[in-house]
Amino acid sequence: MRYFSVMHCVAALLRPPQSTFELGCAAQVFGIERPGLPTRYGFRVCTERPGPVATHAGYDMLVTTGLDALDEADTVIVPGWLPAREPPSPAVVQALRRAHSRGARVASICSGAFALAHAGLLDGRAATTHWALADEFAARFPQVKLDPDVLYVDHGDVATSAGAGAGFDLCMHLLRNDQGARYAAHVARTMVMPPHREGGQLQYSAPPHPEQIDGTLAPLLEWITGRLGEPVTVEHMAAHAGVSARTLARRFADQLGTSPGQWLLTQRIATARGLLESTDLPVDAIARRVGLSSATNLRRRFVAALGTTPGAYRRAFRATGAAARPG
């Protein structure tokens, strides 16, 4: 725990076109003065070329501070880096390295991990980024130990978060480490959000689906999805397809990149997710409906696949009352 009692300078490095939500995560946590709570952070934004900075939301921001702000910051945050395929300039890379070398904490939100990786700050270390960018990140930075399942990774001096909403999780984690749980809980209440979320980002990714299914598997997959509540086995699947279990396994591996049993389990969990989101059915009833026999079995499979429980997942995604806009 750091427990800073003096003003701590946080600088967000913007890159046009800037993602406004990711920036908002950092600004909301570190840049707002709250009644009844001592102000412990100074927040500023900077960019490589000061002036109007375009955003993905269709408006420009006027940013008057350049990269020299990173030389004075105690924490540097890169709130997104889009398009991710375009590397930062040598000047930005040097500014990030310089800040880290003198002891500043450097953090990224969502695609901002690409900027940190280009600067070499993640070499040989664990990191995360948005699940939709995980394959591209892993291919480009094999020297980084990518963990696409978690909401954030914090090494103390360097931290990365998953998709946009996980930026709040990381910022709240840093705040809690800096100021303690009581201070963080107060900030969380003002934002009407939990100070800590359960699970990882797998629960927020879209359920997987095959991009290419030829005629040999499509009818079988349709047959299976209509019988998820039944005790379908790999042997049943092979018999219905009129092939051996070994041939079926080869076709699944070729077309879907997984085994028949794993594909079936994934469909059961995906269907359970939908029922948890859209119905009031008890967890035990959902488990039976998707062919997982009991609430205990569903919980075990759910935790293994998504890193959270069915109950926690339902609380996070069940629309009750006025619907909240997704972050």
N, C-alpha and C positions, 0 to 999 in steps of 0.2 A: 504494500500500500504506500502511495506517495503522500497523501494528505497535504496538498499544497494549501497554505494559508495566505500566500501572497498572490498577486495577480499573475496569471499564467497566460501567455500570449499564444493564441491559436491562429494560424494562417491557412486559409484554403486556397490552393492553387487552381485557378480556373483555366479551362482550355475551350475555345469556341469550336463548335457550338456546345455550350455548357448544358449539362443535365441539371435542371432546376431542382428536382426532388432530392437528388443526392446532396446538392449544396444545402438545401433546406434542412436535411438531417443534421448536418454539422452546425448550421446557424441556429437552429432551434435549441439544440442542447448547450452550445457554448456561447451563443451570441445574444441571449435574451436576459435582461435584468428582471428578476422575479421578486415581488414584494415579500418581505419577511425572510428573505434568504440572502446572505452576504454574496456579493458579486466577486467571483474568484477568477473569471476569465475575461480577457480582452480578445475580441474576434475581429479579424480583418480578412479581406479577400485580395488576391493579387493575380496577375497574369503576365505572360512573357512580354506582350506588347500592350501597354496601358492604353485605354480608350474604350470604345464601344465593344462589348463582347456579346456575340449572338448566342441565343439559347435555343434549345429544342422546343421550347414552348412558344416560339414565334415573336419574342420581343428581345430587345438588346438591354444589357446592363452596362452602366458606365463604371469601369474599374480604373482607378487612377494610380494604383500602386503596381510596381514591377516586381521582378524576381528578388530584389534586394530585401523584400519583406521576409523571405525565407531565412535570411541571415540573422533575423532578430526573433524568430518564432521559437517557442518552447515545444510546440506541437505543430507539425505540418500535415495537412489533410489534402489528399487528392480525391475530390468528390466526383469520380467518373472520368473516363478517358475514351471519348468516342470521336470518330470511329477507332475502335481498338487496334485495328491493323496498322494504323499510322503511328510510328514511334515518336517520342518526344524529341525535340531539337537537342543538340549538344549543350546549349545553354541551360535548358531545363534539367537535363541529366546532371550536369555539374552542380546546379543549384540544389537539387535533391541530395546528391552525394555530400555536398559541403554541409548542408544542414544536419544530415545524419552523423557525419564525422565529428562535428562539434558537440554532439550529444542531444540534438533535438529528437523528439519522438516523431516518426513518420508513419502515417496511416493512410489507407486507401478505402474507398467505398466503391463497391461494384466493379466496374471495368477499370477503375483507378489502379488496380493491381498491375495492369499492363505497364503503366508508367513506372511503378516501383521495380518491376522485373527488368525493364529496359535499363534502369539505373543500376542494376546489379545488387539491389538491396535485399533481394529474396533468394539469392543463390544458395543452394544447399539447405534451405529452410522450408518449413511448411507454410502454405498460403492458401487462400481461397479467392474465388471470384464468382460472378453470377453463373448459375448452372448452365445457362444457354451458351456461355462463352468458354466453358471448361475445356472442351476438346481443342479449340483453337489455342487456348492458353497453354495446355499441356504440350501440344505439338511445337509451339514456338519457344517455350522455355522448359526444356527437359531437365534442366539443372535445378528447377524448383519442385518441391514435393507438394504437388497440388492435392488439396483435400476438398472435393466439390460438394461434400455432404454437410459441412458445418456452416453456422451462421457467421462466425468470425474466427480468426486466429490471431493471437496476441503474443509476441515475443518480448514485450517490454519496450524495446527500442523501435520495433517495426510491427505494424498490425495491418491486417487485411480483412475486409468483410465481403459477404456474398452479395446477392442482388440488392437493389435500391433500399428496400425496407429493412434489410439487415444493417444498413448504415446506422439506423437508430440503435440497434442492438449493440453494435461496436461502440458508438459514441457514449451510450449509457454505461457500458462496461468500463470504458476509459474514465468516465466521470466518477463511477463508483470506486475505482482504484485510486483516483486522485483525492476524492473528498469524503469517501466513506459511504456506507449504505444509506444512512439517514438522509444525507444531502441528496443522493441520487433518487431516493424514494420521493422526496419532496418535488424534485424536478419532474419525475415521471407522473405524479399526480396532476401537475399543472398541464401536462400534455395529454392527460386522460389515456394513458397507456401503461402496460405493466413494466416494472423496472427490469424484468428479465423474462425472456420467452423460453419455453421448453423446445427441445428438439433441434433439428437441423434444417437445411434448406430443401432437402429432398421432398419434404411435405408440401413445399410450395411450387415444385416443378410440375409440369404437365405429365399426367400418366403416359408412359411410353407407348408408342404405337408403331407398327412396322411401316417403313416408307415404301418398301417394295414387296409385294406379295404376289407371286404368280399363281396360275390356276391350280397348281398342285396343293396349295395350302389354304387358299381363301375359303373354300367350302367347309373345310374342317374347322377353321377358326370360327366361322359363323356357327357351326354346330356346337362347338364348345361353349361359346359365350351365351348360348341359349340354355345351357345346362350347368351353370356355375353352382347352383344349389344342390346338384346331385354329386354323388361320390365318383366323379370321373377320374380315372387313372390314366397313366401313359399307355398302358395296355389297351384300355378302352379306345383311346385316341388312335392308336395304331390300327386296331381292328376296324374302326370306322373308316379309316383312310385306305384300308386294304393293303397295308404294307407292314413290314416287320418293325419292331420298336427301334432297331438300329438304323433302319432306313429313315424312319420318322425323325430320329434325333439328328441325322445328317442334314435332312431338309430344313429343320428348324435352325440348325447352326448356320447353314448357307444363307437362308433368307432373313432370319430374324436375329442371328447372332446370339442365341440363347438356347437352352434345352427346353423340351416340351413341358417338363415339370415346372421349371422356373417361369416359363411364359404363363402357364396356368395359374400359378401362385400370384404373379403380377396382376393378372386380370381380376382375380378374387379381391386383392387388396384395392385395386383401382375402383372396383364396383362398391366395395365397402366405403371408400372415401366419398363416393357420390351419395351413398345412403346417409352417411354421417352428416354431410352438408345439407341435404335436402329433406330429411325426414326426422320424425321424433321416435323412430323405432328404437327399442332398447338394444344395447350393444350385443346382447346374447342373441336376439332375433336377427340382427344383421349378420352375425357370424354364421348362423345356420343358413340364412338366405344366400350367402356367397360360398357356402360349402366348406367353412372352416370350423364347423361343429360346435364351438363353444366360445364364450367371451374370453376365456383364458387363452385359448389357442389364437384367437384373433389378436389379442393384445400382444402376445409373444411375437407373432408374425409382423404386426404393425411396427412394433419397436425395432425389430431387426431391419425392416425395410426402410422406415422413415425416421427413426430416431425419436419418436414421440408416441404417446398412447392414443387409442381411439377417443378417449374422453377429452384429452387436451386438444386433439385435432378438431373435434366437434366444437369446442369452446372457441377455437381460433377462427373457424370458417362458417359456423352456423349463422345464417342471417336472421337476426331477431330484431324486431322493432324497426327503427329507421336504418336503412342499409348504409353502411359506411363505404366510402370510395376506397378502392384498393390503393395501397401506397406503392 
